[in-house]
Amino acid sequence: MPEVRFLGEIRKAAGMATFGIDAGTVEELLEQLRRLMGPAFQEFLFGGGARLQQDVEVLVNGRNISFLDGLKTALASFDQVTLFINGVRGFPGG
């Protein structure tokens, strides 16, 4: 089962550092997180919608999904998915 690592402010919103979740793609993993996690986490990552906020980065085994297959990136049992914010929300330039 892939492991999700939460970094920085996302870790605070999740209330944990890691979470194991069974998903075949990044898209499935994010959808399951959206359903399983609390409202604060959902708002922080998704802003009340179905799409990720623009400043949320997703890495699979250290590689940004932008350089893989995006949300369709396949996940294997021992993959590590990392979620973090690529700036500082609420500050100029972030």
Secondary structure as UniProt FT lines:
FT   STRAND          3..6
FT   HELIX           8..14
FT   STRAND          18..20
FT   HELIX           26..36
FT   HELIX           39..46
FT   TURN            47..48
FT   TURN            54..55
FT   STRAND          56..60
FT   TURN            61..62
FT   STRAND          63..64
FT   HELIX           65..67
FT   TURN            68..69
FT   HELIX           70..72
FT   TURN            77..78
FT   STRAND          80..85
FT   TURN            89..90
FT   TURN            92..93
//
